[in-house]
Amino acid sequence: MPAAMPEVKNKRAAFEYFFLEQYECGLLLTGSEVKSLRNGDASIAEAFCTFVGNELVVRNMTIQPFEKAKNYGHEPKRDRKLLLHRTELRKLQRKLKDQGVTIVPVRVFFSEKGLAKLDIALAKGKKTYDKRDSIKERDVKRDMAREG
């Protein structure tokens, strides 16, 4: 039985944003990036998605260079193209025109076929009082889990 592939999550995104819609998209990566990702050497904590022309890219996603790559490394924070259907891209471009809406990466994982995938969410920023509500809900759930 193969070992479980690591998955990189953006826990901060759920605290900072309300998720309106979620999409699963492919990532255009180099070989050394895939190797590093399989080792779990990645972070999407400060990453965000933006349109460059008609292409959606993820920025500030950190994938550490693969230590065993002899001559070829990669730029750890380079822009990486996201692979979505054209209709989904157009839909996202239209919705981004709304005030306060952004696209945030939620998690990076490997599919059943072994392809690198990124879950992204169309998100709206939370206000301070919404964040306090999230903290309160989390504390209540934790207390209930301890008791029961």
CORZIZI-V507685 format. One record per residue. N is the residue number from 1. PHI is phi in whole degrees, -180 to 180 (NA if undefined). PSI is psi in degrees with one decimal (none if undefined). OMEGA is omega in whole degrees, 0 to 359 (* if undefined). Layout:
n=N phi=PHI psi=PSI omega=OMEGA
n=N phi=PHI psi=PSI omega=OMEGA
//
This chain:
n=1 phi=NA psi=127.7 omega=183
n=2 phi=-69 psi=151.3 omega=178
n=3 phi=-67 psi=149.5 omega=180
n=4 phi=-66 psi=132.8 omega=179
n=5 phi=-72 psi=138.0 omega=179
n=6 phi=-68 psi=150.6 omega=177
n=7 phi=-129 psi=136.8 omega=183
n=8 phi=-106 psi=123.3 omega=183
n=9 phi=-112 psi=152.8 omega=175
n=10 phi=-107 psi=86.6 omega=183
n=11 phi=-68 psi=-29.4 omega=182
n=12 phi=-67 psi=-29.9 omega=184
n=13 phi=-62 psi=-42.2 omega=181
n=14 phi=-66 psi=-28.1 omega=179
n=15 phi=-79 psi=-36.0 omega=185
n=16 phi=-86 psi=-23.4 omega=189
n=17 phi=-134 psi=153.9 omega=165
n=18 phi=-91 psi=128.9 omega=178
n=19 phi=-87 psi=121.6 omega=179
n=20 phi=-89 psi=-47.1 omega=179
n=21 phi=-143 psi=149.8 omega=177
n=22 phi=-123 psi=145.2 omega=179
n=23 phi=-132 psi=149.9 omega=173
n=24 phi=-111 psi=125.3 omega=182
n=25 phi=-134 psi=158.6 omega=178
n=26 phi=-82 psi=162.3 omega=179
n=27 phi=-119 psi=137.2 omega=176
n=28 phi=-93 psi=105.1 omega=186
n=29 phi=-124 psi=159.6 omega=172
n=30 phi=-89 psi=170.0 omega=183
n=31 phi=-61 psi=-43.2 omega=181
n=32 phi=-69 psi=-29.1 omega=177
n=33 phi=-68 psi=-39.6 omega=179
n=34 phi=-64 psi=-43.0 omega=179
n=35 phi=-60 psi=-46.2 omega=179
n=36 phi=-64 psi=-39.9 omega=180
n=37 phi=-65 psi=-38.2 omega=177
n=38 phi=-65 psi=-27.8 omega=176
n=39 phi=-82 psi=-8.6 omega=181
n=40 phi=83 psi=18.7 omega=181
n=41 phi=-89 psi=61.3 omega=182
n=42 phi=-144 psi=160.0 omega=177
n=43 phi=-146 psi=134.5 omega=176
n=44 phi=-121 psi=20.6 omega=184
n=45 phi=-61 psi=-42.5 omega=181
n=46 phi=-108 psi=17.3 omega=182
n=47 phi=-81 psi=154.3 omega=175
n=48 phi=-150 psi=162.3 omega=181
n=49 phi=-112 psi=144.1 omega=179
n=50 phi=-149 psi=160.6 omega=178
n=51 phi=-93 psi=132.7 omega=172
n=52 phi=-119 psi=103.8 omega=189
n=53 phi=69 psi=-124.6 omega=177
n=54 phi=-105 psi=11.1 omega=181
n=55 phi=-106 psi=141.0 omega=177
n=56 phi=-93 psi=128.7 omega=179
n=57 phi=-127 psi=153.7 omega=174
n=58 phi=-104 psi=130.7 omega=181
n=59 phi=-114 psi=152.0 omega=178
n=60 phi=66 psi=13.8 omega=173
n=61 phi=-78 psi=121.9 omega=184
n=62 phi=-98 psi=121.1 omega=171
n=63 phi=-122 psi=113.5 omega=183
n=64 phi=-64 psi=145.5 omega=178
n=65 phi=-61 psi=142.4 omega=180
n=66 phi=-73 psi=123.1 omega=188
n=67 phi=-67 psi=-24.0 omega=183
n=68 phi=-94 psi=0.1 omega=176
n=69 phi=-75 psi=114.4 omega=188
n=70 phi=-68 psi=-67.5 omega=186
n=71 phi=-101 psi=-17.6 omega=188
n=72 phi=-116 psi=117.7 omega=172
n=73 phi=-116 psi=-169.8 omega=176
n=74 phi=-142 psi=161.6 omega=177
n=75 phi=-73 psi=121.0 omega=186
n=76 phi=-62 psi=-33.8 omega=185
n=77 phi=-115 psi=28.9 omega=182
n=78 phi=-70 psi=160.6 omega=175
n=79 phi=-70 psi=134.8 omega=179
n=80 phi=-121 psi=128.6 omega=183
n=81 phi=-71 psi=139.2 omega=177
n=82 phi=-102 psi=139.7 omega=184
n=83 phi=-104 psi=108.4 omega=178
n=84 phi=-133 psi=161.2 omega=176
n=85 phi=-69 psi=151.0 omega=183
n=86 phi=-58 psi=-38.4 omega=180
n=87 phi=-65 psi=-39.1 omega=178
n=88 phi=-67 psi=-39.1 omega=179
n=89 phi=-63 psi=-44.5 omega=179
n=90 phi=-63 psi=-41.9 omega=179
n=91 phi=-61 psi=-44.8 omega=179
n=92 phi=-65 psi=-40.5 omega=179
n=93 phi=-61 psi=-40.9 omega=179
n=94 phi=-64 psi=-44.1 omega=184
n=95 phi=-72 psi=-24.3 omega=179
n=96 phi=-69 psi=-17.3 omega=180
n=97 phi=-72 psi=-16.8 omega=177
n=98 phi=-67 psi=150.1 omega=180
n=99 phi=-70 psi=131.8 omega=174
n=100 phi=78 psi=13.1 omega=181
n=101 phi=-107 psi=138.1 omega=180
n=102 phi=-142 psi=172.9 omega=177
n=103 phi=-116 psi=122.2 omega=181
n=104 phi=-120 psi=140.8 omega=174
n=105 phi=-75 psi=137.7 omega=183
n=106 phi=-105 psi=-45.1 omega=178
n=107 phi=-158 psi=152.7 omega=175
n=108 phi=-115 psi=133.0 omega=182
n=109 phi=-153 psi=175.0 omega=176
n=110 phi=-110 psi=134.6 omega=181
n=111 phi=-75 psi=177.6 omega=178
n=112 phi=-58 psi=-34.4 omega=181
n=113 phi=-83 psi=-2.2 omega=180
n=114 phi=88 psi=16.3 omega=180
n=115 phi=-92 psi=141.8 omega=178
n=116 phi=-73 psi=128.0 omega=181
n=117 phi=-128 psi=154.7 omega=178
n=118 phi=-131 psi=125.7 omega=172
n=119 phi=-88 psi=125.5 omega=177
n=120 phi=-119 psi=157.3 omega=180
n=121 phi=-134 psi=137.2 omega=169
n=122 phi=-78 psi=119.0 omega=191
n=123 phi=-132 psi=153.9 omega=176
n=124 phi=-121 psi=133.6 omega=184
n=125 phi=-63 psi=142.2 omega=177
n=126 phi=-86 psi=149.9 omega=173
n=127 phi=-84 psi=169.8 omega=182
n=128 phi=-59 psi=-42.3 omega=182
n=129 phi=-69 psi=-30.0 omega=175
n=130 phi=-66 psi=-38.6 omega=179
n=131 phi=-65 psi=-38.3 omega=178
n=132 phi=-64 psi=-38.5 omega=177
n=133 phi=-62 psi=-39.9 omega=179
n=134 phi=-63 psi=-41.6 omega=179
n=135 phi=-64 psi=-42.7 omega=181
n=136 phi=-63 psi=-44.8 omega=178
n=137 phi=-60 psi=-43.0 omega=180
n=138 phi=-63 psi=-42.0 omega=179
n=139 phi=-65 psi=-40.8 omega=178
n=140 phi=-63 psi=-43.5 omega=179
n=141 phi=-63 psi=-40.8 omega=179
n=142 phi=-63 psi=-43.9 omega=180
n=143 phi=-65 psi=-39.6 omega=179
n=144 phi=-66 psi=-36.7 omega=179
n=145 phi=-67 psi=-36.3 omega=179
n=146 phi=-67 psi=-42.3 omega=183
n=147 phi=-74 psi=-41.5 omega=187
n=148 phi=-105 psi=none omega=*
//
